[in-house]
C-alpha cells in the first residue's frame, strides 16, 4: 500500500515476471537505501 502500486503488479515483481521501472524503480531504490520509514 505504501508504494501506491497495484497488488498484482507487486506480485509480478516478487515473482520475477515483471521488473519495476521509472518512478516505481526510483522509489524502491530509495526505500532500499533509507528504509521504509521514509514513506511515512
Wavefront OBJ file of the C-alpha trace (Angstrom):
o trace
v 0.000 0.000 0.000
v 2.733 2.458 0.796
v 4.185 2.088 -2.686
v 0.974 3.085 -4.495
v 1.233 0.063 -6.770
v -1.432 -2.461 -7.642
v -1.280 -5.695 -5.678
v -0.911 -7.736 -8.866
v 1.986 -5.568 -10.032
v 3.862 -6.137 -6.773
v 3.161 -9.866 -7.029
v 4.684 -9.879 -10.526
v 7.762 -8.021 -9.270
v 8.160 -10.569 -6.485
v 7.675 -13.498 -8.875
v 10.241 -12.072 -11.277
v 7.828 -11.959 -14.218
v 7.949 -8.171 -14.311
v 10.507 -5.579 -13.175
v 9.761 -2.134 -11.759
v 10.715 0.806 -13.982
v 10.659 4.575 -13.884
v 9.211 6.167 -10.765
v 8.484 2.802 -9.123
v 12.105 1.738 -9.508
v 13.349 5.055 -8.126
v 11.018 4.788 -5.128
v 12.016 1.192 -4.396
v 15.687 2.143 -4.614
v 15.123 4.974 -2.147
v 13.302 2.638 0.256
v 16.127 0.100 -0.041
v 18.738 2.733 0.799
v 16.916 4.661 3.528
v 14.276 2.241 4.820
v 10.502 2.037 4.590
v 10.069 4.761 7.217
v 10.953 7.320 4.553
v 7.412 6.869 3.194
v 5.618 7.642 6.438
l 1 2 3 4 5 6 7 8 9 10 11 12 13 14 15 16 17 18 19 20 21 22 23 24 25 26 27 28 29 30 31 32 33 34 35 36 37 38 39 40
